[in-house]
Amino acid sequence: MVEGAKLHLKEWLIRQIESATFDGLCWEDDAKTMFRIPWKHAAKKDYNQMEDAALFKAWAEYKGKYKEGRDKPDPTMWKTRLRCALNKSTDFQEVPDRNQLDISEPYKVYRILPDNGSARPVESPLVKDRVINQVKRSPKRQVCENKQPRFNNESFQVNEEEKPWTADPMKEHMYCELTGRKKQNQAPASITLLQPGLNVSDVRMQVTLLYQGQKVMEMTTTSPDGCFILQGQVPLGNERIYGPCTAQRLPFPSPNSVSLPPRMTEAMNCLLCHLERGVLLWVAQDGVFIKRFCQGRVYWSGPMAQHADRPNKLEREKTFKLLDIPKFISELQNCLQGKGTKPSYKVELCFGEEYPDPNIPRSRKLIIAQVVPLFAVELLQKFNLGETEEKQSALGSDTAGDQV
């Protein structure tokens, strides 16, 4: 390895690209502003550690994190270290549109930014004229460099492009724009079943957080704006246009509050640094919705999930419907008439790890959020279709989050 003064990641990577030492590490364009980096998952059948982990190993050796003959080889750790270094650095920006992760020799594409990231492209027209260096990554994310767990598989997935948020409230993404609705349309419309006098106008949700299968928080939301599940602060909205946002904040509890193995606590801390902006959940007139703002990936299962036996991913800054209220009412009517089964309504979110995952039980996932819309619980209980224990738990939860 290079002796003497250590190079920064940018200079080190450029040197490796120019040397053509590593297969798949090459320039993406003639202007040499973007490069490809090989990104084969260790679970692939044709994975070859000597070849596919060579670049990650070289970076670990260069940083003094691995020495041949002294340390046990850990290609997953090597890859995670370089990934965190790339994500943390202001010299690089991932270009997701150019990534090719489903081919036989997968790769990612990164753009090399000028010094201090001052020329970082801005995709949103709302922030096009802002000074981009306002969006330097949060110091919390620097935890990842030194706090990495050892896993057989990659511990969590974070490869989405970090999008800038401005400090100017008049040009910032507005809360109601992000959720895709106006405040006057938040509450669900009254829906009458075949039975007279039964209406639904309940925006409450029971949200339970589980760390490695252990309950760490339970909260019943009451706001028509729903709730944020997040690590950082709720994004500011444009209150002069839409009025104040009253969405409740459900922060992730500290992993130290749970009895977990040290390596799991480290993994949890590293994952949480990618969940600062979190997700927003709310009940609207025709369903339960979610929008993901955080950089870390989020997967889910529920009544409207595309797959029951493999992962369902929430795309970033897109609104997803988790439960369709008219469909739920229709299925409930059919059930009451003996024409179908009890409708499902529970939703589970998994942060940072693929879910559902038939190979790994839910109790081994780092962070799971269980979401129960309480209008569904009450309706099923009214017709003796609910679970007594579930109703007592759901309707008896305090509206403030209880940390366990």
Secondary structure, 3 states (H helix, E strand, C coil): CCCCCCCCHHHHHHHHHHHCCCCCCEECCCCCCEEEEECCCCCCCCCCHHHHCHHHHHHHHHCCCCCCCCCCCCHHHHHHHHHHHHHHCCCEEECHHHCECCCCCCEEEEEECCHHHCCCCCCCHHHCCCCHHHHCCCHHHHHHHHCCCCCCCCCCCCCCCCCCCCCCCCCCCCHHHHHCCCHHHCCCCCCCCCCCCCCCCCCCEEEEEEECCEEEEEEEECCCCCEEEECCCCCCCCHHHHCCCCCEEEECCCHHHCCCCHHHHHHHHHHHCCCCCCEEEEEECCEEEEEECCCCCEEEECCCCCCCCCCCECCECCEEEEEEHHHHHHHHHHHHCCCCCCCCCCEEEEECCCCCCCCCCHHHCCEEEEEEEHHHHHHHHHCCCCCHHHHHHHHCCCCCCEEC
